[in-house]
Amino acid sequence: MRVAGEQLWALLRELDDPDHLETPAGFDLGATRERFERLVGGLDEAFGCRTDADRSVQDASLHARVVVPAGSTSSGERLVVCVSNFGGLATVSLTNPGVFDSAELHELLHADDAAHVYGVLDDLDYVVIPEDPLWTTYDGPSQITVDARWPASWWTRFFDYL
């Protein structure tokens, strides 16, 4: 499922709990990891390759990320899928997070790649959200300071190290 606009902001604000920065209340690590492993397997199968999964994320709102190598995509660029610890949220990026906005992603992501990646995410009931809104300055109730030189963003809140 994909969410954007007002529905996205309502969801992010609903998930934002200042008492639980890295994982939500009642977080089930086993179920979240099992779902991520199914994502990795699904992407391996859909793209006919072995993806590279980073499962060693700690001290973060990000659960894990998986990379489909460029040589296995029709777009000719690697795909990066980031999965949050919150609400089954996921993002899809071409090359790396933060490189392309939604319009550019839509233009550059080959239709076959889109069908594969979004198909696997949809089959696993991930909530796919666009990156653009996440790069705006965080204005929620949680106290997040990653680096005093730069304000935290909504990306920091749900997809980064804290």
Secondary structure, DSSP 8 states (H G I E B T S, - for coil): -B--HHHHHHHHHHH--TT-SSS-TT--HHHHHHHHHHHHHHHHHHHTS--EEE----SBSEEEEEEE-GGG-SSSS-EEEEEESSTTEEEEEESSTTSS-HHHHHHHS-HHHHHHHHHHHHHTT-EE--SGGGGSB--SSS---SBTTB--BHHHHHHSB-
